[in-house]
Amino acid sequence: MQPTLRQHSTIPRDLEGTLAGLSEADLDLARGEGAWTIREIVHHIVDSYDTTWHAIAAAIGKPGCRYYLDWYDPANTWTQVMKYSERPIGPALALLRAKCDYVAHILEVVPDAGGRWLTLIRVTGEPERKLNVTELLQHLSQHAYQHIDQIRFTRDKHGK
């Protein structure tokens, strides 16, 4: 298993480990005023993964395609629109586990899947980016672990 896939496969386990022992009320703790709560961070990680999964599928299924992600709000107003603060995290964690397993299986059975690529069009006016599946997985892993670190910081700050 290549390092990117190995790190990618550990995201659900590491996220769940970071959440272990927290009460429902603890999920609503934040690092500071105006910062996302632990609950909101969990939903953001999962939605980001789920959104990127579609780009991964496009790159594997039709290498070289143009993938438009211009509908995703870079200002992250999804936290309000998708009601992150009101939703339980159990279904989100189950989806993340399933998606990570699903992607890992595809990468094991599809030859050269990691090198297949697409052109990503993220925001109108932003330069197009050519990315392969391995790069998308690296981005996902880095993104998830940055937010897992935020959860750890929040726990430490609140003595949890």
C-alpha positions in Angstrom: 0.0 0.0 0.0 1.4 3.4 -1.0 2.0 6.0 1.8 -0.8 8.3 0.6 -3.3 5.4 0.6 -2.1 4.3 4.1 -2.5 7.8 5.5 -5.8 8.3 3.8 -7.1 5.0 5.2 -6.4 6.1 8.8 -8.5 9.3 8.7 -11.7 7.7 10.1 -9.8 5.8 12.9 -7.8 8.8 13.9 -10.8 11.2 13.8 -12.8 8.8 15.9 -9.9 8.3 18.4 -9.7 12.1 18.7 -13.4 12.2 19.5 -13.3 9.3 22.0 -14.7 10.1 25.4 -16.4 13.4 24.4 -20.0 13.9 25.5 -22.7 15.3 23.2 -22.2 18.7 25.0 -18.4 18.5 24.5 -19.0 18.4 20.7 -20.2 22.0 20.9 -16.9 23.3 22.3 -14.9 25.6 20.2 -11.3 26.8 20.2 -12.4 30.4 20.7 -15.0 33.0 19.9 -16.2 32.6 16.3 -14.3 29.3 15.7 -16.1 26.2 14.6 -17.2 23.7 17.2 -15.9 20.2 17.3 -19.2 19.1 15.8 -18.9 21.6 12.9 -15.3 20.5 12.2 -16.4 16.8 12.0 -19.1 17.7 9.5 -16.7 19.8 7.5 -14.2 17.0 7.3 -16.8 14.6 6.1 -18.4 17.0 3.6 -15.0 17.9 2.2 -14.2 14.2 1.8 -17.5 13.4 0.2 -17.2 16.4 -2.2 -13.6 15.4 -3.2 -14.7 11.8 -3.7 -16.7 12.9 -6.8 -13.6 14.5 -8.2 -11.6 11.3 -7.5 -14.3 9.2 -9.3 -14.3 11.6 -12.3 -10.5 11.3 -12.6 -10.6 7.5 -12.4 -13.6 7.1 -14.6 -12.7 9.6 -17.3 -9.0 10.7 -17.0 -8.4 14.1 -18.3 -11.9 15.4 -17.8 -12.8 18.8 -16.5 -14.4 18.8 -13.1 -16.3 21.8 -12.0 -16.4 22.5 -8.2 -17.6 26.1 -8.6 -20.8 25.3 -6.7 -18.9 24.7 -3.5 -18.7 27.8 -1.3 -15.1 28.6 -0.4 -16.4 31.0 2.3 -17.7 27.8 4.1 -21.2 29.1 4.7 -22.2 25.5 4.4 -21.8 25.3 8.2 -25.0 27.2 8.5 -26.8 26.0 5.4 -26.2 22.3 6.1 -27.0 22.9 9.8 -23.7 21.4 11.1 -24.3 22.7 14.6 -27.6 20.8 14.8 -26.7 17.4 13.4 -25.4 14.3 15.2 -21.9 13.2 14.1 -22.6 9.4 14.0 -24.0 9.3 10.5 -21.2 11.5 9.2 -18.5 9.3 10.8 -20.2 6.2 9.2 -20.2 7.9 5.8 -16.5 8.8 6.2 -15.5 5.2 7.1 -17.5 3.8 4.2 -16.1 6.3 1.7 -12.5 5.8 2.8 -12.9 2.0 2.5 -14.6 2.4 -0.8 -11.8 4.6 -2.2 -9.1 2.2 -0.8 -10.8 -0.7 -2.6 -11.0 1.1 -5.9 -7.3 2.1 -5.7 -6.4 -1.5 -5.1 -8.3 -2.9 -8.1 -8.0 -0.1 -10.7 -4.6 -0.2 -12.3 -2.8 3.2 -12.3 -5.7 4.9 -10.5 -3.4 7.1 -8.4 -2.0 8.7 -11.6 -5.3 9.3 -13.3 -6.0 13.0 -13.4 -8.5 15.8 -14.1 -8.6 19.5 -14.5 -10.3 21.1 -11.5 -12.2 24.3 -11.9 -12.9 25.4 -8.4 -14.0 29.0 -8.3 -14.8 31.3 -11.2 -11.7 33.4 -12.0 -9.4 31.0 -10.1 -6.8 29.2 -12.3 -7.6 25.7 -13.4 -5.5 23.0 -11.8 -4.5 19.7 -13.2 -4.5 17.2 -10.3 -4.1 13.4 -10.2 -5.9 11.1 -7.7 -2.8 10.8 -5.5 -2.6 14.6 -5.2 -6.3 14.7 -4.4 -5.8 12.1 -1.6 -2.8 14.0 -0.3 -4.9 17.1 -0.1 -7.7 15.2 1.7 -5.4 13.8 4.2 -3.6 17.1 5.0 -6.9 18.8 5.3 -8.4 16.2 7.6 -5.4 16.1 9.8 -5.3 19.9 10.1 -8.8 19.8 11.4 -8.1 16.8 13.7 -5.4 18.9 15.2 -7.9 21.7 15.8 -10.1 19.2 17.6 -7.2 18.1 19.8 -6.4 21.8 20.5 -10.0 22.4 21.5 -10.0 19.4 23.8 -6.8 20.5 25.5 -8.1 24.1 25.8 -11.2 22.8 27.6 -9.5 20.0 29.6 -11.3 17.3 27.7 
